[in-house]
Amino acid sequence: MREPTSQLPVFLHGPLVDPEILALVLGRAIGEHETAPAAIPDRRSARDGDALAACLVAEPGARAAGLILARPSGADRERLGRFAAPAALAEVQIELDDDFLIDAVVAAGAVGRADDGPADAWPADGLGETDRATYLERLRAWLGQEGRERSPGDV
């Protein structure tokens, strides 16, 4: 029997691997042992236009590096879902320790198809200071919106 999606760990990639960004999105500090390195085979993390959330794009042989949030709360999932909007959370298989696969859900952006066209890669080493400052400013503006009906791409 499959584990219900609501009980699966969450794969974080793109901007969500930055501890400050993740803490802002979740509205709480992240404990030292709440995350662990993980990857999704045959995908890469990419910018999704001007959206705050990254997307996953199919690319044979690539590995989208990120983190796994093993036991997210219902509130964590709800906040990550709003951050990823309008894309729904999608089930994927992730790698732990290079060869151990587990089921998880993707926390940010859509899971793109190979024919979705090129997308700029999300920087593997994170955003540069200038880009990071601009990103944090946009994220804080989105987080401060009343009602939060809009997605991060609307900022």
TORBAZA-256427 format. One record per atom (N, C-alpha, C, CB): residue number from 1; residue in three letters; x, y, z. Coordinates in steps of 0.02 Angstrom, whole numbers. Glycine has a CB too. Example, Ala and Ser with C-alpha at 12.3 -4.5 7.8 and 13.67 -1.06 7.14 Angstrom:
% residues 2
ATOM  resi  resn      xx      yy      zz
ATOM     1   ALA     660    -284     390
ATOM     1   ALA     615    -225     390
ATOM     1   ALA     660    -165     390
ATOM     1   ALA     565    -224     452
ATOM     2   SER     642    -112     354
ATOM     2   SER     684     -53     357
ATOM     2   SER     645       2     394
ATOM     2   SER     704     -30     286
END
This chain:
% residues 155
ATOM  resi  resn      xx      yy      zz
ATOM     1   MET      42     -59       0
ATOM     1   MET       0       0       0
ATOM     1   MET      44      62       0
ATOM     1   MET     -48       0      61
ATOM     2   ARG      28     110     -44
ATOM     2   ARG      65     172     -48
ATOM     2   ARG      50     218      11
ATOM     2   ARG      50     209    -113
ATOM     3   GLU     102     252      32
ATOM     3   GLU      93     302      86
ATOM     3   GLU      55     361      57
ATOM     3   GLU     163     324     115
ATOM     4   PRO       5     388      93
ATOM     4   PRO     -31     446      68
ATOM     4   PRO      17     504      55
ATOM     4   PRO     -86     467     117
ATOM     5   THR       5     541       1
ATOM     5   THR      48     597     -17
ATOM     5   THR      57     645      42
ATOM     5   THR      19     635     -76
ATOM     6   SER       6     654      82
ATOM     6   SER      12     701     138
ATOM     6   SER      61     677     191
ATOM     6   SER     -56     711     170
ATOM     7   GLN      82     614     188
ATOM     7   GLN     130     588     237
ATOM     7   GLN     200     583     208
ATOM     7   GLN     108     521     261
ATOM     8   LEU     208     595     143
ATOM     8   LEU     274     588     112
ATOM     8   LEU     319     646     131
ATOM     8   LEU     267     585      36
ATOM     9   PRO     385     635     132
ATOM     9   PRO     432     690     142
ATOM     9   PRO     427     738      82
ATOM     9   PRO     504     664     150
ATOM    10   VAL     454     798      91
ATOM    10   VAL     452     849      39
ATOM    10   VAL     522     862      14
ATOM    10   VAL     420     915      65
ATOM    11   PHE     530     863     -54
ATOM    11   PHE     594     880     -85
ATOM    11   PHE     597     955     -97
ATOM    11   PHE     604     840    -152
ATOM    12   LEU     649     986     -73
ATOM    12   LEU     659    1059     -80
ATOM    12   LEU     717    1070    -129
ATOM    12   LEU     675    1092     -11
ATOM    13   HIS     709    1116    -174
ATOM    13   HIS     762    1131    -222
ATOM    13   HIS     760    1205    -240
ATOM    13   HIS     756    1087    -286
ATOM    14   GLY     807    1226    -282
ATOM    14   GLY     809    1296    -302
ATOM    14   GLY     819    1341    -242
ATOM    14   GLY     745    1315    -340
ATOM    15   PRO     777    1393    -235
ATOM    15   PRO     787    1441    -181
ATOM    15   PRO     776    1411    -111
ATOM    15   PRO     742    1500    -190
ATOM    16   LEU     737    1357    -108
ATOM    16   LEU     720    1329     -42
ATOM    16   LEU     777    1293      -8
ATOM    16   LEU     662    1282     -50
ATOM    17   VAL     834    1285     -41
ATOM    17   VAL     892    1255      -7
ATOM    17   VAL     929    1308      34
ATOM    17   VAL     940    1223     -58
ATOM    18   ASP     913    1371      24
ATOM    18   ASP     942    1425      64
ATOM    18   ASP     905    1428     131
ATOM    18   ASP     938    1495      25
ATOM    19   PRO     940    1419     187
ATOM    19   PRO     906    1416     252
ATOM    19   PRO     863    1478     268
ATOM    19   PRO     956    1408     306
ATOM    20   GLU     886    1537     250
ATOM    20   GLU     848    1598     264
ATOM    20   GLU     784    1600     222
ATOM    20   GLU     890    1661     251
ATOM    21   ILE     790    1582     159
ATOM    21   ILE     731    1582     115
ATOM    21   ILE     681    1530     138
ATOM    21   ILE     752    1568      42
ATOM    22   LEU     705    1469     155
ATOM    22   LEU     660    1417     178
ATOM    22   LEU     624    1438     243
ATOM    22   LEU     699    1352     190
ATOM    23   ALA     661    1469     289
ATOM    23   ALA     631    1492     352
ATOM    23   ALA     578    1545     339
ATOM    23   ALA     686    1520     399
ATOM    24   LEU     590    1590     292
ATOM    24   LEU     540    1641     275
ATOM    24   LEU     477    1609     245
ATOM    24   LEU     569    1693     226
ATOM    25   VAL     487    1561     199
ATOM    25   VAL     429    1529     167
ATOM    25   VAL     388    1490     218
ATOM    25   VAL     453    1482     110
ATOM    26   LEU     423    1453     262
ATOM    26   LEU     387    1412     312
ATOM    26   LEU     363    1453     372
ATOM    26   LEU     432    1357     336
ATOM    27   GLY     390    1512     381
ATOM    27   GLY     371    1554     438
ATOM    27   GLY     398    1528     504
ATOM    27   GLY     296    1558     442
ATOM    28   ARG     452    1490     500
ATOM    28   ARG     483    1463     561
ATOM    28   ARG     555    1445     547
ATOM    28   ARG     443    1401     588
ATOM    29   ALA     594    1440     600
ATOM    29   ALA     664    1418     593
ATOM    29   ALA     665    1343     579
ATOM    29   ALA     705    1435     658
ATOM    30   ILE     715    1321     543
ATOM    30   ILE     723    1251     525
ATOM    30   ILE     776    1221     571
ATOM    30   ILE     743    1242     450
ATOM    31   GLY     759    1167     605
ATOM    31   GLY     806    1133     649
ATOM    31   GLY     862    1100     610
ATOM    31   GLY     769    1081     690
ATOM    32   GLU     919    1093     642
ATOM    32   GLU     979    1066     611
ATOM    32   GLU     968     997     580
ATOM    32   GLU    1034    1062     662
ATOM    33   HIS     926     956     610
ATOM    33   HIS     917     887     586
ATOM    33   HIS     851     876     548
ATOM    33   HIS     921     840     644
ATOM    34   GLU     818     931     528
ATOM    34   GLU     754     924     492
ATOM    34   GLU     763     910     418
ATOM    34   GLU     713     985     502
ATOM    35   THR     822     927     391
ATOM    35   THR     834     918     320
ATOM    35   THR     896     875     309
ATOM    35   THR     841     985     284
ATOM    36   ALA     899     845     249
ATOM    36   ALA     958     806     230
ATOM    36   ALA     967     813     155
ATOM    36   ALA     950     729     250
ATOM    37   PRO    1029     808     130
ATOM    37   PRO    1041     813      57
ATOM    37   PRO    1003     759      20
ATOM    37   PRO    1116     809      42
ATOM    38   ALA     978     777     -40
ATOM    38   ALA     942     729     -82
ATOM    38   ALA     947     754    -154
ATOM    38   ALA     867     722     -60
ATOM    39   ALA     926     713    -201
ATOM    39   ALA     927     733    -271
ATOM    39   ALA     872     696    -308
ATOM    39   ALA     996     718    -304
ATOM    40   ILE     851     724    -365
ATOM    40   ILE     804     691    -409
ATOM    40   ILE     841     675    -474
ATOM    40   ILE     741     736    -423
ATOM    41   PRO     845     610    -492
ATOM    41   PRO     880     592    -553
ATOM    41   PRO     842     614    -616
ATOM    41   PRO     891     517    -555
ATOM    42   ASP     881     629    -668
ATOM    42   ASP     855     647    -734
ATOM    42   ASP     812     710    -734
ATOM    42   ASP     815     590    -761
ATOM    43   ARG     825     755    -687
ATOM    43   ARG     793     820    -683
ATOM    43   ARG     845     872    -665
ATOM    43   ARG     733     821    -632
ATOM    44   ARG     830     935    -680
ATOM    44   ARG     872     990    -656
ATOM    44   ARG     826    1044    -630
ATOM    44   ARG     919    1018    -713
ATOM    45   SER     851    1081    -581
ATOM    45   SER     814    1137    -553
ATOM    45   SER     825    1197    -598
ATOM    45   SER     837    1152    -479
ATOM    46   ALA     770    1231    -615
ATOM    46   ALA     775    1287    -662
ATOM    46   ALA     732    1345    -639
ATOM    46   ALA     753    1264    -733
ATOM    47   ARG     750    1403    -664
ATOM    47   ARG     708    1463    -652
ATOM    47   ARG     644    1455    -692
ATOM    47   ARG     746    1529    -671
ATOM    48   ASP     590    1477    -663
ATOM    48   ASP     525    1474    -696
ATOM    48   ASP     504    1545    -712
ATOM    48   ASP     472    1438    -650
ATOM    49   GLY     537    1574    -760
ATOM    49   GLY     525    1644    -778
ATOM    49   GLY     541    1689    -719
ATOM    49   GLY     451    1654    -800
ATOM    50   ASP     495    1733    -701
ATOM    50   ASP     505    1778    -645
ATOM    50   ASP     475    1751    -580
ATOM    50   ASP     474    1845    -661
ATOM    51   ALA     450    1689    -581
ATOM    51   ALA     420    1660    -521
ATOM    51   ALA     473    1653    -466
ATOM    51   ALA     388    1592    -537
ATOM    52   LEU     451    1657    -404
ATOM    52   LEU     496    1648    -347
ATOM    52   LEU     516    1575    -339
ATOM    52   LEU     464    1673    -283
ATOM    53   ALA     470    1529    -354
ATOM    53   ALA     484    1457    -348
ATOM    53   ALA     520    1433    -410
ATOM    53   ALA     419    1417    -337
ATOM    54   ALA     564    1385    -402
ATOM    54   ALA     599    1354    -458
ATOM    54   ALA     555    1297    -485
ATOM    54   ALA     669    1326    -437
ATOM    55   CYS     571    1273    -544
ATOM    55   CYS     536    1215    -571
ATOM    55   CYS     586    1160    -585
ATOM    55   CYS     497    1235    -636
ATOM    56   LEU     562    1100    -597
ATOM    56   LEU     604    1044    -615
ATOM    56   LEU     593    1030    -689
ATOM    56   LEU     589     981    -572
ATOM    57   VAL     648    1023    -726
ATOM    57   VAL     644    1010    -798
ATOM    57   VAL     678     944    -812
ATOM    57   VAL     678    1067    -838
ATOM    58   ALA     647     903    -854
ATOM    58   ALA     675     838    -872
ATOM    58   ALA     740     848    -911
ATOM    58   ALA     625     797    -914
ATOM    59   GLU     792     813    -891
ATOM    59   GLU     856     814    -926
ATOM    59   GLU     893     749    -910
ATOM    59   GLU     899     877    -905
ATOM    60   PRO     892     702    -958
ATOM    60   PRO     924     637    -946
ATOM    60   PRO     996     645    -923
ATOM    60   PRO     922     595   -1010
ATOM    61   GLY    1013     608    -870
ATOM    61   GLY    1081     610    -843
ATOM    61   GLY    1094     664    -792
ATOM    61   GLY    1129     617    -898
ATOM    62   ALA    1049     713    -787
ATOM    62   ALA    1058     767    -738
ATOM    62   ALA    1034     743    -669
ATOM    62   ALA    1018     831    -760
ATOM    63   ARG    1053     781    -618
ATOM    63   ARG    1029     768    -549
ATOM    63   ARG    1012     835    -518
ATOM    63   ARG    1083     730    -507
ATOM    64   ALA     949     845    -502
ATOM    64   ALA     927     906    -468
ATOM    64   ALA     943     898    -394
ATOM    64   ALA     850     920    -480
ATOM    65   ALA     994     934    -372
ATOM    65   ALA    1015     930    -302
ATOM    65   ALA     968     972    -259
ATOM    65   ALA    1087     954    -293
ATOM    66   GLY     958     949    -198
ATOM    66   GLY     915     986    -152
ATOM    66   GLY     918     956     -82
ATOM    66   GLY     843     987    -177
ATOM    67   LEU     864     965     -46
ATOM    67   LEU     859     940      22
ATOM    67   LEU     793     903      30
ATOM    67   LEU     864     997      74
ATOM    68   ILE     790     858      77
ATOM    68   ILE     727     826      95
ATOM    68   ILE     706     852     163
ATOM    68   ILE     734     747      94
ATOM    69   LEU     644     871     168
ATOM    69   LEU     613     890     232
ATOM    69   LEU     572     828     252
ATOM    69   LEU     568     957     227
ATOM    70   ALA     599     789     299
ATOM    70   ALA     573     722     312
ATOM    70   ALA     503     722     343
ATOM    70   ALA     619     685     357
ATOM    71   ARG     491     767     390
ATOM    71   ARG     427     766     425
ATOM    71   ARG     395     836     427
ATOM    71   ARG     436     741     497
ATOM    72   PRO     374     860     368
ATOM    72   PRO     343     926     368
ATOM    72   PRO     274     924     401
ATOM    72   PRO     336     952     296
ATOM    73   SER     258     977     436
ATOM    73   SER     192     982     468
ATOM    73   SER     140    1000     415
ATOM    73   SER     192    1036     525
ATOM    74   GLY      78     996     434
ATOM    74   GLY      24    1018     389
ATOM    74   GLY      32    1091     369
ATOM    74   GLY     -43    1006     421
ATOM    75   ALA      53    1132     417
ATOM    75   ALA      63    1203     403
ATOM    75   ALA     122    1213     354
ATOM    75   ALA      77    1242     469
ATOM    76   ASP     175    1172     362
ATOM    76   ASP     231    1176     315
ATOM    76   ASP     207    1160     244
ATOM    76   ASP     288    1127     335
ATOM    77   ARG     169    1106     237
ATOM    77   ARG     144    1086     171
ATOM    77   ARG      99    1140     141
ATOM    77   ARG     106    1019     176
ATOM    78   GLU      57    1170     182
ATOM    78   GLU      11    1222     158
ATOM    78   GLU      51    1282     133
ATOM    78   GLU     -38    1243     213
ATOM    79   ARG     101    1303     171
ATOM    79   ARG     142    1361     151
ATOM    79   ARG     184    1345      89
ATOM    79   ARG     188    1382     208
ATOM    80   LEU     211    1285      85
ATOM    80   LEU     250    1265      26
ATOM    80   LEU     204    1261     -36
ATOM    80   LEU     285    1197      37
ATOM    81   GLY     143    1237     -26
ATOM    81   GLY      95    1234     -81
ATOM    81   GLY      78    1303    -108
ATOM    81   GLY      32    1200     -58
ATOM    82   ARG      69    1352     -63
ATOM    82   ARG      56    1421     -86
ATOM    82   ARG     116    1449    -122
ATOM    82   ARG      38    1466     -26
ATOM    83   PHE     176    1433     -97
ATOM    83   PHE     237    1457    -128
ATOM    83   PHE     244    1429    -198
ATOM    83   PHE     299    1439     -85
ATOM    84   ALA     226    1366    -208
ATOM    84   ALA     233    1333    -272
ATOM    84   ALA     177    1350    -321
ATOM    84   ALA     236    1258    -263
ATOM    85   ALA     123    1380    -297
ATOM    85   ALA      64    1394    -338
ATOM    85   ALA      84    1431    -402
ATOM    85   ALA      12    1436    -299
ATOM    86   PRO      52    1417    -458
ATOM    86   PRO      -9    1378    -464
ATOM    86   PRO       3    1303    -472
ATOM    86   PRO     -49    1402    -521
ATOM    87   ALA      65    1281    -474
ATOM    87   ALA      79    1209    -481
ATOM    87   ALA      62    1172    -417
ATOM    87   ALA     152    1197    -500
ATOM    88   ALA      31    1115    -424
ATOM    88   ALA      16    1073    -366
ATOM    88   ALA      79    1035    -346
ATOM    88   ALA     -43    1024    -381
ATOM    89   LEU      81    1012    -284
ATOM    89   LEU     136     969    -263
ATOM    89   LEU     131     904    -303
ATOM    89   LEU     134     956    -186
ATOM    90   ALA     187     879    -327
ATOM    90   ALA     188     819    -369
ATOM    90   ALA     232     765    -337
ATOM    90   ALA     214     836    -440
ATOM    91   GLU     210     703    -345
ATOM    91   GLU     250     647    -318
ATOM    91   GLU     309     633    -364
ATOM    91   GLU     207     584    -310
ATOM    92   VAL     367     620    -334
ATOM    92   VAL     428     604    -371
ATOM    92   VAL     467     551    -332
ATOM    92   VAL     472     668    -383
ATOM    93   GLN     518     523    -363
ATOM    93   GLN     565     481    -326
ATOM    93   GLN     629     521    -318
ATOM    93   GLN     578     412    -364
ATOM    94   ILE     657     520    -257
ATOM    94   ILE     719     556    -245
ATOM    94   ILE     773     508    -222
ATOM    94   ILE     708     611    -191
ATOM    95   GLU     835     529    -232
ATOM    95   GLU     892     489    -213
ATOM    95   GLU     921     514    -147
ATOM    95   GLU     946     490    -268
ATOM    96   LEU     935     467    -103
ATOM    96   LEU     973     481     -42
ATOM    96   LEU    1035     438     -47
ATOM    96   LEU     931     465      23
ATOM    97   ASP    1093     465     -28
ATOM    97   ASP    1155     427     -30
ATOM    97   ASP    1169     397     -98
ATOM    97   ASP    1154     373      22
ATOM    98   ASP    1154     432    -152
ATOM    98   ASP    1169     415    -221
ATOM    98   ASP    1133     355    -251
ATOM    98   ASP    1240     403    -227
ATOM    99   ASP    1105     309    -211
ATOM    99   ASP    1073     253    -243
ATOM    99   ASP    1010     229    -206
ATOM    99   ASP    1121     196    -248
ATOM   100   PHE     992     260    -153
ATOM   100   PHE     933     240    -115
ATOM   100   PHE     875     285    -136
ATOM   100   PHE     946     245     -38
ATOM   101   LEU     823     257    -166
ATOM   101   LEU     766     295    -190
ATOM   101   LEU     708     292    -141
ATOM   101   LEU     745     270    -259
ATOM   102   ILE     675     349    -130
ATOM   102   ILE     614     350     -90
ATOM   102   ILE     564     395    -125
ATOM   102   ILE     628     376     -17
ATOM   103   ASP     500     386    -110
ATOM   103   ASP     448     429    -137
ATOM   103   ASP     445     492     -95
ATOM   103   ASP     379     393    -138
ATOM   104   ALA     431     547    -129
ATOM   104   ALA     425     612     -96
ATOM   104   ALA     379     655    -139
ATOM   104   ALA     495     646     -85
ATOM   105   VAL     365     716    -115
ATOM   105   VAL     330     764    -156
ATOM   105   VAL     376     824    -168
ATOM   105   VAL     263     787    -122
ATOM   106   VAL     368     856    -225
ATOM   106   VAL     408     914    -242
ATOM   106   VAL     377     976    -211
ATOM   106   VAL     414     922    -319
ATOM   107   ALA     419    1016    -180
ATOM   107   ALA     394    1074    -143
ATOM   107   ALA     389    1138    -184
ATOM   107   ALA     438    1086     -86
ATOM   108   ALA     426    1144    -237
ATOM   108   ALA     427    1209    -271
ATOM   108   ALA     420    1201    -346
ATOM   108   ALA     490    1246    -255
ATOM   109   GLY     372    1236    -375
ATOM   109   GLY     366    1240    -446
ATOM   109   GLY     338    1177    -478
ATOM   109   GLY     431    1255    -476
ATOM   110   ALA     335    1179    -542
ATOM   110   ALA     307    1124    -581
ATOM   110   ALA     360    1074    -599
ATOM   110   ALA     272    1151    -643
ATOM   111   VAL     338    1015    -618
ATOM   111   VAL     383     965    -645
ATOM   111   VAL     375     969    -720
ATOM   111   VAL     368     892    -618
ATOM   112   GLY     425     997    -754
ATOM   112   GLY     420    1009    -826
ATOM   112   GLY     435     947    -867
ATOM   112   GLY     467    1063    -845
ATOM   113   ARG     412     949    -929
ATOM   113   ARG     426     895    -976
ATOM   113   ARG     487     915   -1018
ATOM   113   ARG     364     881   -1022
ATOM   114   ALA     517     865   -1050
ATOM   114   ALA     576     877   -1092
ATOM   114   ALA     561     926   -1148
ATOM   114   ALA     601     811   -1122
ATOM   115   ASP     499     927   -1173
ATOM   115   ASP     482     971   -1228
ATOM   115   ASP     456    1040   -1206
ATOM   115   ASP     429     939   -1272
ATOM   116   ASP     465    1056   -1142
ATOM   116   ASP     443    1121   -1116
ATOM   116   ASP     488    1177   -1141
ATOM   116   ASP     442    1120   -1041
ATOM   117   GLY     544    1160   -1172
ATOM   117   GLY     590    1210   -1196
ATOM   117   GLY     643    1227   -1144
ATOM   117   GLY     553    1273   -1216
ATOM   118   PRO     693    1265   -1164
ATOM   118   PRO     747    1281   -1118
ATOM   118   PRO     725    1326   -1062
ATOM   118   PRO     805    1313   -1156
ATOM   119   ALA     755    1316   -1005
ATOM   119   ALA     743    1359    -947
ATOM   119   ALA     811    1371    -916
ATOM   119   ALA     692    1327    -896
ATOM   120   ASP     822    1431    -891
ATOM   120   ASP     886    1446    -858
ATOM   120   ASP     893    1403    -796
ATOM   120   ASP     891    1521    -840
ATOM   121   ALA     953    1375    -789
ATOM   121   ALA     966    1333    -731
ATOM   121   ALA     965    1375    -668
ATOM   121   ALA    1035    1297    -738
ATOM   122   TRP     941    1346    -613
ATOM   122   TRP     946    1379    -548
ATOM   122   TRP    1019    1371    -527
ATOM   122   TRP     897    1348    -495
ATOM   123   PRO    1052    1424    -505
ATOM   123   PRO    1123    1419    -488
ATOM   123   PRO    1136    1366    -435
ATOM   123   PRO    1150    1487    -464
ATOM   124   ALA    1178    1316    -451
ATOM   124   ALA    1192    1261    -405
ATOM   124   ALA    1223    1285    -340
ATOM   124   ALA    1238    1210    -438
ATOM   125   ASP    1261    1339    -343
ATOM   125   ASP    1294    1365    -283
ATOM   125   ASP    1254    1422    -250
ATOM   125   ASP    1364    1389    -299
ATOM   126   GLY    1191    1428    -269
ATOM   126   GLY    1148    1479    -240
ATOM   126   GLY    1152    1545    -278
ATOM   126   GLY    1167    1490    -168
ATOM   127   LEU    1114    1592    -256
ATOM   127   LEU    1112    1658    -288
ATOM   127   LEU    1172    1699    -266
ATOM   127   LEU    1047    1695    -271
ATOM   128   GLY    1198    1740    -310
ATOM   128   GLY    1249    1789    -291
ATOM   128   GLY    1218    1839    -244
ATOM   128   GLY    1279    1824    -353
ATOM   129   GLU    1259    1878    -209
ATOM   129   GLU    1234    1925    -159
ATOM   129   GLU    1183    1974    -186
ATOM   129   GLU    1292    1963    -128
ATOM   130   THR    1196    2002    -246
ATOM   130   THR    1149    2050    -275
ATOM   130   THR    1084    2016    -293
ATOM   130   THR    1180    2084    -337
ATOM   131   ASP    1087    1960    -328
ATOM   131   ASP    1026    1923    -345
ATOM   131   ASP     989    1900    -283
ATOM   131   ASP    1043    1863    -390
ATOM   132   ARG    1026    1878    -232
ATOM   132   ARG     995    1854    -171
ATOM   132   ARG     958    1911    -135
ATOM   132   ARG    1048    1823    -124
ATOM   133   ALA     989    1970    -132
ATOM   133   ALA     956    2027    -100
ATOM   133   ALA     892    2046    -136
ATOM   133   ALA    1004    2088     -98
ATOM   134   THR     894    2046    -203
ATOM   134   THR     834    2062    -242
ATOM   134   THR     781    2008    -232
ATOM   134   THR     853    2067    -317
ATOM   135   TYR     802    1945    -231
ATOM   135   TYR     756    1890    -221
ATOM   135   TYR     722    1895    -153
ATOM   135   TYR     793    1823    -227
ATOM   136   LEU     762    1907    -100
ATOM   136   LEU     734    1913     -32
ATOM   136   LEU     685    1971     -28
ATOM   136   LEU     791    1922      19
ATOM   137   GLU     699    2026     -62
ATOM   137   GLU     653    2083     -63
ATOM   137   GLU     587    2064     -95
ATOM   137   GLU     685    2143    -100
ATOM   138   ARG     589    2029    -151
ATOM   138   ARG     528    2006    -185
ATOM   138   ARG     490    1956    -142
ATOM   138   ARG     545    1975    -253
ATOM   139   LEU     527    1910    -110
ATOM   139   LEU     495    1860     -67
ATOM   139   LEU     460    1893      -8
ATOM   139   LEU     546    1809     -43
ATOM   140   ARG     494    1940      24
ATOM   140   ARG     464    1975      81
ATOM   140   ARG     402    2014      59
ATOM   140   ARG     515    2022     114
ATOM   141   ALA     403    2043       0
ATOM   141   ALA     345    2079     -26
ATOM   141   ALA     287    2030     -36
ATOM   141   ALA     362    2116     -92
ATOM   142   TRP     301    1971     -64
ATOM   142   TRP     248    1922     -75
ATOM   142   TRP     221    1897      -7
ATOM   142   TRP     275    1862    -116
ATOM   143   LEU     265    1884      40
ATOM   143   LEU     243    1860     105
ATOM   143   LEU     201    1912     142
ATOM   143   LEU     303    1841     147
ATOM   144   GLY     212    1975     129
ATOM   144   GLY     176    2028     162
ATOM   144   GLY     109    2044     132
ATOM   144   GLY     217    2088     164
ATOM   145   GLN      92    2013      75
ATOM   145   GLN      28    2028      42
ATOM   145   GLN     -29    2004      85
ATOM   145   GLN      25    1996     -28
ATOM   146   GLU     -81    2044      88
ATOM   146   GLU    -141    2026     125
ATOM   146   GLU    -178    1969      90
ATOM   146   GLU    -188    2086     134
ATOM   147   GLY    -200    1920     128
ATOM   147   GLY    -241    1867     100
ATOM   147   GLY    -203    1811      66
ATOM   147   GLY    -289    1895      52
ATOM   148   ARG    -147    1827      37
ATOM   148   ARG    -104    1778       3
ATOM   148   ARG    -141    1737     -50
ATOM   148   ARG     -75    1731      54
ATOM   149   GLU    -189    1768     -85
ATOM   149   GLU    -224    1731    -138
ATOM   149   GLU    -180    1724    -200
ATOM   149   GLU    -289    1765    -156
ATOM   150   ARG    -132    1767    -208
ATOM   150   ARG     -91    1766    -268
ATOM   150   ARG     -31    1721    -259
ATOM   150   ARG     -68    1836    -286
ATOM   151   SER      -4    1698    -314
ATOM   151   SER      55    1655    -312
ATOM   151   SER     118    1697    -312
ATOM   151   SER      55    1606    -372
ATOM   152   PRO     176    1668    -294
ATOM   152   PRO     239    1707    -293
ATOM   152   PRO     256    1735    -361
ATOM   152   PRO     296    1663    -269
ATOM   153   GLY     233    1705    -416
ATOM   153   GLY     247    1731    -483
ATOM   153   GLY     212    1797    -496
ATOM   153   GLY     226    1681    -534
ATOM   154   ASP     163    1815    -455
ATOM   154   ASP     126    1877    -465
ATOM   154   ASP     162    1938    -437
ATOM   154   ASP      58    1871    -432
ATOM   155   VAL     216    1929    -401
ATOM   155   VAL     251    1985    -370
ATOM   155   VAL     294    2020    -422
ATOM   155   VAL     294    1963    -311
END
